[in-house]
């Protein structure tokens, strides 16, 4: 009789999911599935609304990365208006996205993932969270909280609120940066830099010791990587064009336009998950597996273009290769991206053009279809709208970063399960919690946002199930 | 709405005498927005408590958290003290008032006297209007809030 292990719910992610481990009659692992079990359907209920509302509407998809939807929707709106936005607006949007990347990456590293690294995979699961981290290392926890607060505060200074600020609009942004806000950012930057220095030093020490095995077995496999780059091939997060590189680092496609996304991306569906499975169309499904997000962005670019971030990128490549194929390196990549963000924020807020009062171009509808793209913390985000002559939406397609990592997340949990789950699993055996935690941690490498990827109402827990060949549940763990 | 001052840091949010008000809720979900309305212009408002608020709490002399409440039948607004919890109790995705106080104590070495003002909510469906039953509770809730601001809430009290 075949069996299945189920992890349900998966914890310390944004959304509701479960993992099932399927065993054959001999107790050998045959398949691992990451199921996303929530659904909301934003694409459908946005139909009929004015496209000018999309920034505000789609920002409501998520409380963690509303800025990403805000920017993608605003950029799509720019194209429907057929306007060039004022230079100050472009820079303010860039500042907003850098702050978003900073706060989201800080949340992922300090609040969600570092408890595994610092408290240990085998530590008490009731305390293996950010609150346990506070008790064990209050200085680090406080620094991490303040780093996230730094990013959130910039969002609030720009948009008037930390989440769901409908500040970016088609044609630009609603308001400029104040002098008081600029001064606050500059005052807090040194502390933010010190915190990420602390985190990088700590993480590299762990990588040289207790995390060396995780770096090797947490989702290390060949795949394509996709992300935005500048025309020169440098790191980009809001403008630029799309590049794919393969597992050898060769450029497979470059300077692609988001307008043509349907030519190079396609989406498959599986009956056991609400999360679609995007793939690189020329290679087909599932051979067209690709990864997006911090690691992919660092893999596709030639460099970042700022001195500290470029040094950190060089060290990441020296330690882990180029391209880096281990999904565990997403954690390291997030820290390198925070460095890049802080350097870029410092340069931007000192740019006199940022303070210019003209921040919005006004026009009426000039096109009936447009695609916008930006880099969300978790990867490349596409918004595709069709509108009628009154500007009412007749079609919406959202391709979300987490969805694009779906094939990679499934492959990652399978690789981890193969490494850590006994082979064969003895009949009636209990699976230690620490092993299941590692399987979950494979998902956390990608910092998935399931609320976004299914455009769904967010719940946080995770389930894991061990299933027999006939579908019978042999073991189950649920955590919230 | 945009709070005055620099927002999440909590700087500039004291209601005077070192008192910090935090209103919790979703202003787009009917009665759930009562915390926002009662605190608007006088403190911080948020959808939910997060660890980032601990610093503002630690900087305050005393704290009042205002929230909607699924009250037992017949109950009115309730003002009661809050004591810090063990920070690791409960799930890791939720920060409740006792845990927020615990984080402030752990990370910022400050034990802040705190109360919560719970206002019975009846209709949490989508919309920005309060139910008639909640509206009828607002005068009593305001009396409790003003009494707390005046420093007269040492023990739990009901309107």
Contacts between the chains, C-beta under 8 A, distances in Angstrom:
chain1	res1	chain2	res2	distance
A	11	B	92	7.1
A	12	B	92	6.5
A	12	B	93	8.0
A	63	B	47	7.0
A	111	B	51	7.5
A	126	B	88	6.1
A	127	B	88	4.5
A	129	B	88	7.0
A	129	B	92	3.4
A	130	B	51	6.7
A	130	B	92	6.4
A	131	B	87	4.1
A	131	B	88	4.6
A	131	B	92	6.5
A	131	B	99	7.2
A	131	B	103	7.5
A	132	B	87	8.0
A	132	B	88	5.3
A	134	B	51	7.8
A	134	B	87	5.8
A	134	B	103	6.3
A	134	B	106	5.2
A	134	B	107	6.0
A	135	B	87	6.2
A	135	B	88	6.7
A	135	B	106	6.6
A	138	B	106	5.7
A	138	B	107	5.3
A	141	B	107	6.2
A	142	B	107	4.5
A	142	B	108	7.4
A	145	B	51	5.1
A	145	B	52	5.7
A	145	B	54	7.2
A	145	B	55	7.6
A	145	B	107	7.2
A	146	B	55	7.3
A	148	B	52	6.4
A	149	B	8	5.6
A	149	B	9	6.7
A	149	B	52	4.6
A	149	B	55	7.4
A	152	B	8	5.3
A	152	B	52	6.6
A	153	B	6	6.7
A	153	B	7	6.3
A	153	B	8	5.1
A	153	B	9	6.1
A	156	B	2	7.7
A	156	B	6	7.9
A	156	B	7	4.3
A	156	B	8	5.9
A	157	B	6	7.3
A	157	B	7	7.4
A	160	B	2	4.1
A	161	B	1	7.9
A	161	B	2	6.3
A	161	B	7	7.9
A	162	B	7	7.1
A	162	B	8	5.9
A	163	B	47	7.0
A	184	B	6	6.1
A	460	B	91	7.5
A	460	B	93	4.2
A	461	B	91	7.8
A	480	B	91	4.6
A	480	B	93	7.4
